Amino acid sequence: MRYQTVLFDLDYTLGDASSGILTCFRHVLSEMNYPLVSDDVLRHTIGNTLEDSFTIVTGESAPERRELFCTLYMQKADTVMTHALHLYPQTLPLLEALQAAGCRMAVVSTRPVRRLEQMLQTAGIRSFFHVLIGVDSVTNPKPDPSALLLAMEHCGAARKGTLYLGDTVIDAEAAKNAGIDFVAVTTGMTPKEMFDDFPTRLVAEHLGQVKEWMCDEACLRK
C-alpha cells in the first residue's frame, strides 16, 4: 500500500516533552493546593486533554476548577514548554524519508496550535508538516475523529492512503473512528498489549521500525 498522507501525534510519538509537562503540573497543583502525585501518574495522563488530565490526577470535575487549572497551566507552559521537546533519534530519518517519497504530513495533537508551532519550530521540524491541528482547532478532541478528518481535509487526503501514528489507545480509537490506518509506537506509557483490541497495522518499539516497515511494505515508493 502506498500512503500519500501520514499524520502524527506529538507527545511520546515524535519526541518526549514530559519534563516540561511535569514541571507545569507540579507548579499548578501546588498553586491550587492539591497534593503532589508521582511522576509516573502524571506521565500516564499525557495524551489526554489538560482538563481531563487534571480530573484524572485530582478527581476534581467542577468546570470552574478545570478551567482555572488550564489557565494556570498555560501561563506556566509559556515559560518552560517551547524548548521542552526532545526528538527521538529516529524521528528525523523517518520524516526525511516520508518527505522524499512525496508524502504530505501533519501533526494532530491535544496541545493548542500556538504551542505546536513553537515546539516544532524550536525542534527544527516544523517545515515537514503541511498543517498542525490542535485541541483548539476542533470542538471535540480525540478520540473523536474531527481533528484527524480536519488534517486530512487540509492535506487533500482520502481515507485510503492515510496513516496515523500515535502512542495511546486514544490515538488508536481516533484512527478507528476516522476510518484510517493506524500504527502504534510504544515510546510512551502504553504497553503493546493495550493495542490488541484495535485494527493496528503495526506496533513498533520506535519510529525506526516504522520506517523499516514502510519500506518493506513499499509504502514509501513513488
N, CA and C of each residue as an Amber inpcrd file, in Angstrom:
protein
   666
   0.8490000  -1.1950000   0.0000000   0.0000000   0.0000000   0.0000000
   0.8820000   1.2410000   0.0000000   0.4870000   2.2190000  -0.7250000
   1.2170000   3.4750000  -0.8060000   0.4740000   4.5470000  -0.0180000
   1.0890000   5.0700000   1.0330000   0.4780000   6.1500000   1.8110000
   0.8810000   7.4970000   1.2330000  -0.1230000   8.2890000   0.9040000
   0.1470000   9.6480000   0.4280000   0.1710000  10.6630000   1.5640000
  -0.4690000  10.3190000   2.6880000  -0.5910000  11.2390000   3.8130000
  -0.2870000  10.4960000   5.1080000   0.5640000  11.0840000   5.9290000
   0.9100000  10.4940000   7.2230000   0.6940000  11.5550000   8.3010000
  -0.1430000  11.2170000   9.2750000  -0.4670000  12.1030000  10.3820000
   0.2320000  11.5960000  11.6380000   0.6990000  12.5230000  12.4640000
   1.4350000  12.1710000  13.6780000   0.7920000  12.7940000  14.9110000
   0.7200000  12.0370000  15.9800000   0.5910000  12.6210000  17.3010000
   1.9460000  13.2500000  17.6320000   1.9900000  14.0880000  18.6850000
   3.2610000  14.7170000  19.0540000   3.9220000  14.0370000  20.2540000
   3.2960000  14.1700000  21.4250000   3.9350000  13.7210000  22.6570000
   4.0920000  12.2090000  22.7020000   5.3130000  11.7770000  22.9910000
   5.6780000  10.3660000  23.0640000   5.5940000   9.6690000  21.7090000
   5.3790000  10.4280000  20.6370000   5.3750000   9.8660000  19.2880000
   6.5460000  10.4180000  18.4930000   6.5820000  11.7370000  18.3220000
   7.7240000  12.3750000  17.6620000   8.8490000  12.6610000  18.6440000
   8.5020000  12.8300000  19.9030000   9.5140000  13.1380000  20.9000000
   8.9360000  13.1470000  22.3010000   9.8000000  13.4780000  23.2440000
   9.4400000  13.4550000  24.6690000   9.5170000  14.8670000  25.2310000
   8.3880000  15.3960000  25.6510000   8.3330000  16.7080000  26.2920000
   7.8240000  16.5820000  27.7250000   7.9690000  15.3800000  28.2880000
   7.3640000  15.1230000  29.5940000   7.9880000  15.9720000  30.7020000
   9.2560000  16.3510000  30.5770000   9.8720000  17.1680000  31.6230000
   9.1440000  18.4950000  31.7860000   8.7650000  19.1020000  30.6760000
   8.0040000  20.3500000  30.7360000   6.6100000  20.1450000  31.2880000
   5.9870000  19.0480000  30.9050000   4.6420000  18.7490000  31.3970000
   4.6640000  18.5410000  32.9050000   5.6350000  17.7920000  33.3960000
   5.7260000  17.5440000  34.8320000   5.9780000  18.8380000  35.6000000
   6.8260000  19.6980000  35.0590000   7.0940000  20.9890000  35.7090000
   5.8200000  21.8130000  35.8210000   5.0530000  21.8610000  34.7430000
   3.8040000  22.6400000  34.7570000   2.7990000  22.0410000  35.7330000
   2.6590000  20.7330000  35.7120000   1.7140000  20.0730000  36.6100000
   2.0600000  20.3360000  38.0690000   3.3250000  20.1330000  38.4230000
   3.7260000  20.3300000  39.8150000   3.4530000  21.7640000  40.2610000
   3.7700000  22.6980000  39.3980000   3.5700000  24.1090000  39.7300000
   2.1000000  24.4240000  39.9780000   1.2290000  23.9700000  39.0740000
  -0.1820000  24.3340000  39.1690000  -0.8770000  23.5770000  40.3020000
  -0.5480000  22.3240000  40.4940000  -1.1400000  21.5880000  41.6150000
  -0.7920000  22.2630000  42.9350000   0.4310000  22.7490000  43.0530000
   0.8250000  23.4770000  44.2670000   0.0530000  24.7800000  44.3940000
  -0.0700000  25.5190000  43.2900000  -0.7910000  26.7860000  43.3000000
  -2.2530000  26.5960000  43.7050000  -2.8360000  25.4770000  43.3010000
  -4.2490000  25.2200000  43.5810000  -4.4540000  24.4000000  44.8610000
  -3.3620000  24.1690000  45.5840000  -3.4220000  23.4790000  46.8880000
  -3.8810000  22.0300000  46.7990000  -3.4710000  21.3610000  45.7250000
  -3.6870000  19.9280000  45.6230000  -2.3920000  19.2120000  45.9890000
  -2.4800000  18.0260000  46.5580000  -1.2530000  17.2780000  46.8750000
  -0.5340000  16.8590000  45.6040000   0.7840000  16.8460000  45.6600000
   1.5690000  16.3950000  44.5290000   1.4340000  14.8800000  44.3700000
   1.5400000  14.4180000  43.1460000   1.4600000  12.9920000  42.8580000
   2.7530000  12.5700000  42.1710000   2.9140000  11.2830000  41.9740000
   4.1620000  10.7730000  41.4130000   4.3000000  11.1500000  39.9380000
   5.5560000  11.1830000  39.4830000   5.8160000  11.4420000  38.0710000
   5.1380000  10.4060000  37.1880000   5.0980000   9.1640000  37.6360000
   4.5080000   8.0960000  36.8350000   3.0210000   8.3430000  36.6000000
   2.3190000   8.7960000  37.6350000   0.9000000   9.1190000  37.4910000
   0.7120000  10.2370000  36.4760000   1.5390000  11.2630000  36.5620000
   1.4310000  12.3950000  35.6410000   1.7420000  11.9690000  34.2120000
   2.7740000  11.1590000  34.0360000   3.1350000  10.7290000  32.6800000
   2.0110000   9.9220000  32.0230000   1.2590000   9.1830000  32.8200000
   0.1730000   8.3790000  32.2590000  -1.0080000   9.2290000  31.7900000
  -1.0330000  10.5090000  32.1290000  -2.1140000  11.3720000  31.6450000
  -1.8010000  11.9850000  30.2900000  -0.5500000  11.9030000  29.8500000
  -0.1500000  12.5450000  28.5930000  -0.8990000  11.9170000  27.4290000
  -1.4860000  12.7630000  26.6170000  -2.3300000  12.3170000  25.5110000
  -3.7810000  12.6890000  25.7230000  -4.1630000  12.9220000  26.9890000
  -5.4870000  13.4360000  27.2970000  -5.4970000  14.9600000  27.1690000
  -6.6670000  15.5430000  27.1340000  -6.7450000  16.9980000  27.2030000
  -6.2790000  17.4490000  28.5850000  -5.9170000  18.7190000  28.7030000
  -5.4950000  19.2510000  30.0010000  -6.5930000  19.0920000  31.0420000
  -7.8270000  19.4050000  30.6430000  -8.9410000  19.3070000  31.5830000
  -9.0990000  17.8850000  32.1120000  -9.0450000  16.9240000  31.1840000
  -9.2100000  15.5320000  31.6020000  -8.0210000  15.0470000  32.4270000
  -6.8260000  15.5110000  32.0770000  -5.6470000  15.1460000  32.8650000
  -5.7820000  15.6430000  34.2950000  -6.2650000  16.8630000  34.4430000
  -6.4790000  17.4360000  35.7740000  -7.4660000  16.5920000  36.5720000
  -8.5580000  16.1960000  35.9550000  -9.5670000  15.3870000  36.6330000
  -9.0160000  14.0090000  36.9970000  -8.2530000  13.4110000  36.1040000
  -7.6540000  12.1040000  36.3790000  -6.7460000  12.1820000  37.6020000
  -5.9640000  13.2380000  37.6990000  -4.9780000  13.3630000  38.7750000
  -5.6140000  13.7420000  40.1050000  -6.6200000  14.6340000  40.0690000
  -7.1780000  15.1830000  41.3110000  -8.5360000  14.6230000  41.6800000
  -9.2630000  14.0510000  40.7210000 -10.6400000  13.6260000  40.9630000
 -11.6210000  14.7680000  40.9220000 -11.1340000  15.9800000  40.6200000
 -11.9710000  17.1840000  40.5900000 -12.5910000  17.3510000  39.2070000
 -13.9180000  17.4710000  39.1690000 -14.6010000  17.5980000  37.8790000
 -15.3740000  18.8980000  37.7270000 -15.3100000  19.7850000  38.7110000
 -16.0300000  21.0550000  38.6250000 -15.4920000  21.8820000  37.4600000
 -16.3520000  22.3550000  36.5760000 -15.8890000  23.0760000  35.3840000
 -15.0010000  24.2690000  35.7070000 -15.3460000  25.0240000  36.7690000
 -14.5460000  26.2100000  37.0710000 -13.1320000  25.8380000  37.5370000
 -12.9990000  24.6980000  38.2250000 -11.6740000  24.2670000  38.6680000
 -10.8550000  23.7430000  37.4810000 -11.5080000  23.0540000  36.5980000
 -10.8280000  22.5720000  35.3890000 -10.3430000  23.7530000  34.5410000
 -11.2000000  24.7630000  34.4320000 -10.8290000  25.9440000  33.6480000
  -9.6670000  26.6930000  34.2970000  -9.7040000  26.8250000  35.6180000
  -8.6200000  27.5060000  36.3190000  -7.3090000  26.7480000  36.1390000
  -7.3650000  25.4370000  36.2540000  -6.1580000  24.6380000  36.0530000
  -5.5560000  24.9040000  34.6750000  -6.3900000  24.8980000  33.6520000
  -5.8960000  25.1160000  32.2910000  -5.2660000  26.4960000  32.1380000
  -5.8930000  27.5020000  32.7280000  -5.3580000  28.8630000  32.6400000
  -3.9830000  28.9490000  33.2850000  -3.8590000  28.4160000  34.4920000
  -2.5870000  28.4660000  35.2030000  -1.5270000  27.6000000  34.5160000
  -1.9550000  26.4630000  34.0050000  -1.0240000  25.5730000  33.3020000
  -0.4530000  26.2670000  32.0690000  -1.3080000  26.9010000  31.2840000
  -0.8490000  27.5570000  30.0650000   0.0950000  28.7130000  30.3820000
  -0.1570000  29.4220000  31.4590000   0.7410000  30.5030000  31.8680000
   2.1250000  29.9610000  32.1920000   2.1740000  28.8720000  32.9320000
   3.4590000  28.2640000  33.2630000   4.1110000  27.6680000  32.0210000
   3.3180000  27.0660000  31.1610000   3.8610000  26.4420000  29.9530000
   4.5330000  27.4650000  29.0500000   4.0510000  28.6910000  29.0610000
   4.6690000  29.7370000  28.2450000   6.1260000  29.9620000  28.6260000
   6.5000000  29.6260000  29.8470000   7.8620000  29.8610000  30.3220000
   8.7700000  28.6440000  30.1850000   8.1990000  27.4580000  30.0180000
   9.0450000  26.2570000  30.0400000   8.8690000  25.3260000  28.8480000
   7.7790000  25.4360000  28.0900000   7.4400000  24.3690000  27.1530000
   8.0870000  24.5010000  25.7810000   8.4370000  25.6970000  25.3590000
   8.9320000  25.8880000  23.9980000  10.1380000  25.0090000  23.6970000
  11.0420000  24.8650000  24.6640000  12.2630000  24.0980000  24.4600000
  12.1860000  22.6980000  25.0820000  11.0040000  22.2630000  25.4500000
  10.8740000  21.0070000  26.2060000  10.8760000  19.7610000  25.3400000
  10.6300000  19.9060000  24.0240000  10.5020000  18.7280000  23.1680000
  11.8740000  18.1950000  22.7710000  12.1400000  16.9370000  23.1430000
  13.3680000  16.2580000  22.7550000  13.0020000  15.1670000  21.7410000
  13.4030000  15.3760000  20.5070000  13.0600000  14.4300000  19.4500000
  13.7360000  13.0880000  19.6900000  13.0470000  12.0250000  19.2960000
  13.6610000  10.7080000  19.3290000  14.6930000  10.5990000  18.2040000
  15.7240000   9.7830000  18.3770000  16.7630000   9.6700000  17.3460000
  16.2350000   9.2550000  15.9810000  15.1250000   8.5140000  15.9630000
  14.5930000   8.0000000  14.6970000  13.5930000   8.9480000  14.0480000
  13.2870000  10.0740000  14.6960000  12.2480000  10.9610000  14.1810000
  12.6510000  11.6080000  12.8640000  13.7940000  12.2570000  12.8410000
  14.2120000  12.9730000  11.6360000  14.4130000  12.0460000  10.4440000
  15.0530000  10.8830000  10.5890000  15.1700000   9.9890000   9.4310000
  13.8240000   9.5760000   8.8440000  12.8300000   9.3350000   9.6920000
  11.5050000   8.9690000   9.1820000  10.8760000  10.1440000   8.4420000
  10.9290000  11.3320000   9.0160000  10.3480000  12.4960000   8.3630000
  11.0230000  12.7650000   7.0170000  12.3300000  12.6300000   6.9760000
  13.0600000  12.8580000   5.7230000  12.6800000  11.8250000   4.6720000
  12.4890000  10.5660000   5.0830000  12.0980000   9.5200000   4.1410000
  10.7030000   9.7660000   3.5910000   9.7940000  10.1720000   4.4600000
   8.4340000  10.4630000   4.0170000   8.4100000  11.6640000   3.0790000
   9.1690000  12.6760000   3.4020000   9.2340000  13.8620000   2.5390000
   9.8110000  13.4990000   1.1680000  10.8740000  12.6980000   1.1590000
  11.4810000  12.2870000  -0.1050000  10.5270000  11.4700000  -0.9650000
   9.6090000  10.7500000  -0.3050000   8.6310000   9.9310000  -1.0310000
   7.4180000  10.7350000  -1.4800000   7.3900000  12.0090000  -1.1460000
   6.2870000  12.8680000  -1.5820000   5.0630000  12.8240000  -0.6990000
   5.1980000  12.3000000   0.5220000   4.0610000  12.2430000   1.4400000
   3.7710000  13.6260000   2.0300000   2.5010000  13.9120000   2.2020000
   2.1050000  15.0760000   2.9870000   1.9710000  14.6380000   4.4370000
   2.4310000  15.5080000   5.3410000   2.4280000  15.1560000   6.7540000
   1.7400000  16.2440000   7.5670000   1.1740000  15.8300000   8.7000000
   0.5150000  16.7610000   9.6090000   0.6900000  16.2540000  11.0300000
   0.5870000  17.1610000  11.9770000   0.5690000  16.8050000  13.3900000
  -0.8350000  17.0250000  13.9240000  -1.3570000  16.0380000  14.6480000
  -2.6810000  16.1220000  15.2580000  -2.4990000  15.8410000  16.7470000
  -2.7060000  16.8540000  17.5720000  -2.3480000  16.7740000  18.9810000
  -3.4210000  17.4010000  19.8560000  -3.3630000  17.0670000  21.1470000
  -4.2610000  17.7210000  22.1100000  -3.6290000  18.9880000  22.6780000
  -2.4960000  19.4040000  22.1570000  -1.9330000  20.7040000  22.5040000
  -2.5670000  21.7770000  21.6180000  -2.5860000  23.0450000  22.0590000
  -3.0690000  24.1180000  21.1940000  -2.1020000  24.3760000  20.0470000
  -2.6170000  24.9040000  18.9540000  -1.8110000  25.1140000  17.7530000
  -0.6170000  26.0300000  18.0350000  -0.8310000  27.0620000  18.8120000
   0.2540000  28.0010000  19.1240000   1.4360000  27.2760000  19.7510000
   1.1520000  26.3650000  20.6580000   2.2240000  25.6240000  21.3140000
   2.8980000  24.6570000  20.3380000   2.1050000  24.0290000  19.4770000
   2.6840000  23.1500000  18.4740000   3.6510000  23.9070000  17.5820000
   3.2420000  25.0790000  17.1290000   4.1070000  25.9030000  16.2850000
   5.4270000  26.1980000  16.9900000   5.3540000  26.6260000  18.2310000
   6.5580000  26.9690000  18.9790000   7.4820000  25.7740000  19.1500000
   6.9200000  24.6630000  19.5660000   7.7400000  23.4960000  19.8820000
   8.3800000  22.8990000  18.6330000   7.6260000  22.8090000  17.5630000
   8.1600000  22.2020000  16.3480000   9.1760000  23.1140000  15.6650000
   8.9370000  24.4270000  15.7280000   9.9290000  25.3680000  15.1980000
  11.2300000  25.2490000  15.9650000  11.1390000  25.2330000  17.2820000
  12.3400000  25.1490000  18.1110000  13.0780000  23.8380000  17.8900000
  12.3290000  22.7530000  17.6850000  12.9480000  21.4450000  17.4430000
  13.4890000  21.2990000  16.0240000  13.1550000  22.2460000  15.1490000
  13.6840000  22.2490000  13.7960000  12.9700000  21.3650000  12.8040000
  11.7030000  21.0000000  13.0910000  10.9910000  20.0930000  12.1820000
   9.6600000  20.6630000  11.6850000   9.3760000  21.9250000  11.9690000
   8.0860000  22.4930000  11.5620000   7.8770000  22.4040000  10.0550000
   8.9360000  22.5820000   9.2690000   8.7940000  22.6520000   7.8190000
   8.3410000  21.3440000   7.1860000   8.4270000  20.2430000   7.9120000
   7.9900000  18.9540000   7.3590000   6.4710000  18.8440000   7.2700000
   5.7340000  19.6700000   8.0130000   4.3050000  19.4360000   8.1890000
   3.4630000  20.4450000   7.4220000   2.5090000  19.9110000   6.6720000
   1.6120000  20.7500000   5.8710000   0.6670000  21.5460000   6.7640000
   0.2420000  20.9470000   7.8650000  -0.6970000  21.6150000   8.7690000
  -0.5200000  21.0460000  10.1760000  -0.8240000  21.8820000  11.1640000
  -0.8400000  21.4610000  12.5600000  -2.2620000  21.6000000  13.0780000
  -2.7980000  20.5320000  13.6230000  -4.1490000  20.5340000  14.1680000
  -4.0530000  20.3250000  15.6750000  -4.5770000  21.2810000  16.4330000
  -4.5150000  21.2160000  17.8810000  -5.8800000  21.0720000  18.5040000
  -5.8830000  21.0470000  19.8300000  -7.1320000  20.8960000  20.5650000
  -8.0610000  22.0820000  20.3140000  -7.4940000  23.2360000  19.9680000
  -8.3000000  24.4230000  19.6940000  -8.7460000  24.5150000  18.2380000
  -8.4200000  23.5150000  17.4430000  -8.8250000  23.5030000  16.0320000
 -10.2090000  22.8980000  15.8270000 -10.6680000  22.1280000  16.8160000
 -11.9310000  21.3940000  16.6930000 -12.7310000  21.5280000  17.9800000
 -13.9890000  21.1900000  17.8990000 -14.8560000  21.2400000  19.0780000
 -14.6410000  20.0310000  19.9780000 -14.4830000  18.8640000  19.3720000
 -14.3470000  17.6230000  20.1280000 -12.9600000  17.0330000  19.9240000
 -12.2000000  16.8100000  20.9970000 -10.8470000  16.2740000  20.8740000
 -10.8460000  14.7780000  20.6120000  -9.6700000  14.2390000  20.2940000
  -9.5150000  12.7920000  20.1760000  -9.9960000  12.1140000  21.4580000
 -10.6790000  10.9710000  21.3560000 -10.7730000  10.0720000  20.2040000
 -11.8580000  10.4000000  19.1750000 -12.5620000  11.5070000  19.3460000
 -13.4370000  11.9520000  18.2670000 -12.5740000  12.1260000  17.0130000
 -13.0790000  11.7510000  15.8400000 -12.2510000  11.8020000  14.6310000
 -12.0980000  13.1850000  14.0190000 -12.7450000  14.2020000  14.5980000
 -12.7820000  15.5220000  13.9600000 -11.3990000  16.0650000  13.6140000
 -10.4600000  15.9350000  14.5390000  -9.1270000  16.5000000  14.3150000
  -8.4110000  15.7980000  13.1650000  -8.5120000  14.4730000  13.1270000
  -7.8860000  13.7330000  12.0360000  -8.5360000  14.0650000  10.6970000
  -9.8480000  14.1490000  10.6940000 -10.5560000  14.4630000   9.4490000
 -10.2210000  15.8690000   8.9660000 -10.0450000  16.8040000   9.8970000
  -9.6720000  18.1640000   9.5210000  -8.2660000  18.1940000   8.9250000
  -7.3510000  17.4550000   9.5140000  -5.9960000  17.3690000   8.9590000
  -6.0250000  16.7820000   7.5550000  -6.8290000  15.7510000   7.3650000
  -6.9430000  15.1380000   6.0470000  -7.5230000  16.1220000   5.0340000
  -8.4860000  16.9110000   5.4740000  -9.0710000  17.9180000   4.5790000
  -8.0140000  18.9160000   4.1270000  -7.2060000  19.3900000   5.0580000
  -6.1460000  20.3390000   4.7160000  -5.1140000  19.7230000   3.7760000
  -4.8820000  18.4190000   3.9330000  -3.8850000  17.7310000   3.1120000
  -4.4650000  17.2060000   1.7990000  -5.7690000  17.3660000   1.5970000
  -6.4060000  16.8300000   0.4070000  -6.3480000  15.3210000   0.3580000
  -6.5060000  14.6910000   1.5240000  -6.2930000  13.2510000   1.6520000
  -7.6060000  12.4810000   1.7110000  -7.5770000  11.2690000   1.1610000
  -8.6750000  10.3190000   1.2840000  -8.3610000   9.3480000   2.4090000
  -9.3960000   8.6660000   2.9110000  -9.1700000   7.7030000   3.9870000
  -8.1850000   6.6210000   3.5550000  -8.4090000   6.0680000   2.3810000
  -7.4650000   5.0950000   1.8560000  -6.2020000   5.8400000   1.4440000
  -5.1000000   5.4240000   1.9860000  -3.8500000   6.1190000   1.6870000
  -3.4150000   7.0760000   2.7730000  -4.1570000   7.1000000   3.8970000
  -3.7820000   7.9330000   5.0430000  -3.4450000   7.0510000   6.2300000
  -2.3670000   7.3910000   6.9090000  -1.8950000   6.6420000   8.0720000
  -1.7300000   7.6060000   9.2460000  -2.1170000   7.1370000  10.4270000
  -1.9190000   7.9240000  11.6510000  -0.9940000   7.1710000  12.5820000
  -0.0040000   7.8820000  13.1410000   0.9240000   7.3040000  14.0980000
   0.7000000   7.9370000  15.4590000   0.5630000   7.0890000  16.4860000
   0.3730000   7.5990000  17.8300000   0.8190000   6.5920000  18.8680000
   0.7670000   7.0060000  20.1340000   1.3060000   6.1630000  21.2060000
   0.2710000   5.7450000  22.2360000  -0.9880000   6.1560000  22.0830000
  -2.0010000   5.8340000  23.0810000  -3.2110000   5.1620000  22.4430000
  -4.0340000   4.5370000  23.2860000  -5.2770000   3.9570000  22.7860000
  -6.2400000   5.0610000  22.3610000  -6.0680000   6.2680000  22.8950000
  -6.8650000   7.4020000  22.4140000  -6.5740000   7.6430000  20.9420000
  -5.2910000   7.5860000  20.5670000  -4.9200000   7.7400000  19.1610000
  -5.4690000   6.5940000  18.3190000  -5.3680000   5.3830000  18.8440000
  -5.8630000   4.2130000  18.1060000  -7.3600000   4.3130000  17.8670000
  -8.0870000   4.7360000  18.8840000  -9.5370000   4.8580000  18.7490000
  -9.9040000   5.9820000  17.7880000  -9.1460000   7.0780000  17.8330000
  -9.4080000   8.1870000  16.9110000  -9.2260000   7.7440000  15.4680000
  -8.1580000   6.9910000  15.2000000  -7.9230000   6.4920000  13.8470000
  -9.0400000   5.5490000  13.4110000  -9.4660000   4.6800000  14.3150000
 -10.5670000   3.7600000  14.0100000 -11.8400000   4.5360000  13.6940000
 -12.1190000   5.5710000  14.4960000 -13.3220000   6.3750000  14.2720000
 -13.2560000   7.1600000  12.9650000 -12.0330000   7.5180000  12.5510000
 -11.8630000   8.2550000  11.2980000 -11.8150000   7.3320000  10.0840000
 -11.6940000   6.0280000  10.3260000 -11.6570000   5.0790000   9.2260000
 -10.3350000   5.0420000   8.4890000  -9.2210000   5.3150000   9.2190000
  -7.9090000   5.3060000   8.5810000  -6.9880000   4.3150000   9.2850000
  -5.9060000   3.9550000   8.6120000  -4.9450000   3.0080000   9.1770000
  -4.2040000   3.6370000  10.3490000  -3.7730000   2.7720000  11.2730000
  -3.0810000   3.2440000  12.4710000  -1.8480000   2.4100000  12.7390000
  -0.7700000   3.0830000  13.1200000   0.4440000   2.4340000  13.6100000
   0.7230000   2.9640000  15.0070000   0.9570000   2.0530000  15.9360000
   1.2550000   2.4310000  17.3160000   2.7540000   2.3540000  17.5660000
   3.2300000   3.2910000  18.3880000   4.5960000   3.2080000  18.8920000
   4.5270000   3.1230000  20.4110000   5.4080000   2.3210000  20.9930000
   5.3830000   2.1080000  22.4430000   6.4540000   2.9480000  23.1420000
   6.7260000   4.1160000  22.5720000   7.6770000   5.0460000  23.1720000
   7.0420000   5.8520000  24.3090000   5.7520000   5.6730000  24.5060000
   5.0570000   6.3600000  25.5860000   4.8200000   5.4460000  26.7720000
   3.6600000   5.6140000  27.4050000   3.3340000   4.8710000  28.6200000
   2.3570000   3.7290000  28.3740000   2.0010000   3.4940000  27.1120000
   1.0200000   2.4660000  26.7860000   1.7180000   1.1880000  26.3400000
   1.5290000   0.0760000  27.0450000   2.1880000  -1.1740000  26.6600000
   1.5730000  -1.7590000  25.3900000   2.3460000  -2.6010000  24.7290000
   1.9620000  -3.1640000  23.4400000   0.6060000  -3.8410000  23.4730000
   0.3280000  -4.5970000  24.5360000  -0.9110000  -5.3770000  24.5750000
  -2.1680000  -4.5230000  24.6260000  -2.0380000  -3.2690000  25.0020000
  -3.2050000  -2.3770000  25.0610000  -3.7720000  -2.0790000  23.6760000
  -2.9800000  -2.3310000  22.6410000  -3.4510000  -2.0650000  21.2820000
  -4.0930000  -3.2860000  20.6260000  -4.1990000  -4.3850000  21.3760000
  -4.7070000  -5.6340000  20.7960000  -6.1490000  -5.5130000  20.2930000
  -6.9340000  -4.6400000  20.9000000  -8.3460000  -4.5270000  20.5350000
  -8.5850000  -3.5710000  19.3730000  -7.5170000  -3.0690000  18.7530000
  -7.6580000  -2.1090000  17.6670000  -7.0430000  -2.6620000  16.3850000
  -7.5790000  -2.2550000  15.2320000  -7.0550000  -2.7470000  13.9430000
  -5.7510000  -2.0480000  13.5790000  -4.7130000  -2.3280000  14.3550000
  -3.4270000  -1.6570000  14.1980000  -2.5780000  -2.3550000  13.1390000
  -2.0350000  -1.5860000  12.1970000  -1.2030000  -2.1770000  11.1600000
   0.1360000  -2.6420000  11.7030000   0.6460000  -1.9540000  12.7280000
   1.9490000  -2.2770000  13.2970000   2.0150000  -1.6980000  14.7030000
   2.6520000  -2.4180000  15.6080000   3.0090000  -1.8820000  16.9180000
   4.5290000  -1.8980000  16.9900000   5.1230000  -0.7090000  16.9860000
   6.5810000  -0.5870000  16.8890000   7.1710000  -0.0730000  18.1920000
   8.4020000  -0.4940000  18.4490000   9.0950000  -0.0150000  19.6380000
   9.6200000   1.3990000  19.4520000   9.8480000   1.8020000  18.2030000
  10.3540000   3.1450000  17.9170000  10.0870000   3.4700000  16.4450000
  10.3060000   4.7140000  16.0610000   9.9940000   5.1580000  14.7090000
  10.9210000   4.5520000  13.6640000  12.0860000   4.0890000  14.0810000
  12.9540000   3.3970000  13.1340000  12.3070000   2.1340000  12.5970000
  11.5950000   1.4290000  13.4500000  10.8770000   0.2380000  12.9990000
   9.7300000   0.6100000  12.0640000   9.1130000   1.7530000  12.3010000
   8.0560000   2.2250000  11.4010000   8.6320000   2.4770000  10.0120000
   9.7700000   3.1380000   9.9600000  10.4300000   3.4120000   8.6760000
  10.7700000   2.1190000   7.9550000  11.3330000   1.1510000   8.6740000
  11.6810000  -0.1300000   8.0650000  10.4430000  -0.8350000   7.5280000
   9.3690000  -0.8240000   8.3100000   8.1190000  -1.4740000   7.8950000
   7.5550000  -0.8160000   6.6410000   7.5790000   0.4980000   6.6170000
   7.0280000   1.2070000   5.4580000   7.8480000   0.9260000   4.2060000
   9.1520000   0.8090000   4.3580000   9.9860000   0.4700000   3.2090000
   9.7190000  -0.9660000   2.7500000   9.6200000  -1.8890000   3.6960000
   9.3490000  -3.2950000   3.3470000   7.9900000  -3.4630000   2.6870000
   7.0130000  -2.6650000   3.1410000   5.6500000  -2.7640000   2.5970000
   5.4730000  -1.9190000   1.3310000   6.5680000  -1.3300000   0.8480000
   6.5310000  -0.4670000  -0.3220000   5.6530000   0.7510000  -0.1200000
   5.5210000   1.1790000   1.1280000   4.6740000   2.3370000   1.4340000
   5.3320000   3.6540000   1.0190000   6.6440000   3.6400000   0.8020000
   7.3540000   4.8810000   0.5110000   7.7810000   4.9900000  -0.9460000
   7.3570000   4.0510000  -1.7700000   7.7530000   4.1280000  -3.1840000
   6.9370000   5.1870000  -3.9120000   7.6340000   5.9630000  -4.7560000
   6.9120000   6.9680000  -5.5490000   6.2040000   6.2930000  -6.7190000
